[in-house]
Amino acid sequence: MIRYFLILIISGIIISCGGKQQNQVAKPVTVASYEVRMVIEHDPTAFTQGLVFHNDNVIESTGGDDSWIAVVDINTGKYDRKVTLDRGFFGEGITVLNNKIFQLTWKHKKGFIYDVHSFKKIGEFNYNYEGWGITHDNKHLIISDGTEKLHYLDTATLTEVFIKTIRDKNQAVPKLNELEYIEGHIFANQWETNLILKIDPNSSQVIGKFDLGNLEREIKRSNPNVDVLNGIAYNQKTGDVLVTGKYWPKMYMIRFKEPVQ
């Protein structure tokens, strides 16, 4: 009889501990702040799809009927070394790896590779989903397709290795767009919002949010026809982040402040 009661007690403890683990509540994601450090002129006709720092230069990609990539003068917002896509291709995000620019297109399921110095096209690659944003972690190219999924490609073969589904606690996070890899985390514009999401690539969880609604409201006061926030470029030398949007007449150099837990 004593042994029977001991078994019941031990079983109760095990069930209780198991239940506690299963019912743990995830920490709420904090909406963090930022500071504006510089405002830069930007071409208001640019339908911005990608933005990236390479050395001391900024490279931008655009979409639409006149899709192009170009080097942006960070002081004036003017362009240099501009390459226009063949008509019919709708340009999307870009990233730079191993002195190559990788550019996505939207529905053609085809990417282009350029020499970063000459902007000469040196290759192409294919994928079987829509191309939206692209970045890399030095091991993989990481591509968004407008859903909650991130596709990881081998940087040598450009074949898909695995897919990650990004979640905010238990909810899938849709409309992931322009991407930037910053100090071990993926930062993503969420299309049709003013949010930049900070993603832990190990857990695939959103761990921070930055609401840039104030910048969009400021821009819309001067030009009500601007489109959504889009474009994140990290300056590794300064720790600043350059952001802009589609048809925005300004770019903003900002500094993210870490969420207060």
DAGIRA-V77705 format. One record per backbone hydrogen bond with DSSP energy under -1.0 kcal/mol. NH is the residue of the N-H (numbers start at 1). CO is the residue of the C=O. E is the energy in kcal/mol with one decimal. If there is no record, write none. Layout:
BEGIN
nh->(NH;NH)
co->(CO;CO)
e->(E;E)
END
This chain:
BEGIN
nh->(5;6;7;8;9;10;11;12;13;14;15;16;17;18;19;20;21;22;23;32;35;37;38;40;42;46;48;49;50;52;54;57;59;60;61;62;63;69;70;71;72;73;77;80;83;85;89;92;93;95;97;100;101;102;103;104;106;111;112;113;114;115;116;119;122;123;125;127;131;132;135;137;141;142;143;144;146;150;151;152;153;154;155;158;161;162;164;166;167;168;171;173;175;176;177;180;182;185;186;187;188;189;190;191;193;196;197;198;199;200;204;206;207;208;209;210;212;216;217;218;219;220;221;223;226;227;230;233;235;239;241;242;243;244;246;247;248;251;252;253;254;255;257)
co->(1;2;3;4;5;6;7;8;9;10;11;12;13;14;15;16;17;18;19;209;255;253;253;251;249;43;46;61;61;59;57;54;52;70;50;68;47;83;60;80;58;78;73;71;69;67;86;104;132;102;100;97;114;95;112;93;90;125;103;123;101;120;99;115;113;113;111;109;106;144;142;140;153;135;151;133;176;164;143;162;141;159;139;154;152;152;150;148;204;171;168;166;146;147;189;187;185;182;199;180;197;178;195;175;190;210;188;208;186;205;200;167;198;198;30;196;194;212;213;214;215;216;217;219;223;246;244;242;240;235;254;233;252;231;228;46;245;40;243;38;241;35;33)
e->(-2.2;-2.3;-2.2;-2.0;-2.5;-2.7;-2.6;-2.3;-2.1;-2.4;-2.6;-2.6;-2.7;-2.6;-2.7;-2.0;-1.9;-2.0;-1.7;-3.2;-1.9;-3.7;-1.4;-3.0;-2.1;-1.8;-1.5;-3.0;-1.6;-2.1;-3.0;-2.5;-3.1;-2.7;-2.3;-2.3;-1.9;-2.3;-2.0;-2.8;-3.7;-3.5;-3.4;-2.2;-2.9;-2.9;-2.0;-2.5;-2.3;-1.6;-2.5;-1.1;-2.7;-3.0;-2.9;-2.6;-2.3;-3.7;-2.4;-2.7;-2.2;-2.5;-2.2;-2.6;-3.0;-1.3;-2.0;-1.6;-2.1;-2.0;-2.2;-1.7;-2.0;-3.2;-2.7;-2.6;-1.0;-2.6;-3.0;-2.8;-2.9;-2.9;-1.0;-2.2;-3.5;-1.1;-2.6;-3.0;-2.6;-3.2;-1.8;-2.5;-1.1;-1.9;-2.6;-2.1;-3.2;-1.5;-2.2;-3.4;-2.2;-2.5;-1.8;-2.8;-1.5;-2.2;-3.1;-3.0;-3.2;-2.7;-2.2;-2.6;-3.0;-1.2;-1.8;-2.3;-3.2;-1.6;-2.6;-2.0;-2.4;-2.7;-1.2;-1.9;-1.5;-2.7;-2.2;-2.2;-2.9;-2.9;-3.1;-3.3;-2.5;-1.0;-2.4;-3.0;-1.6;-2.9;-2.9;-2.9;-3.3;-2.2;-2.6)
END
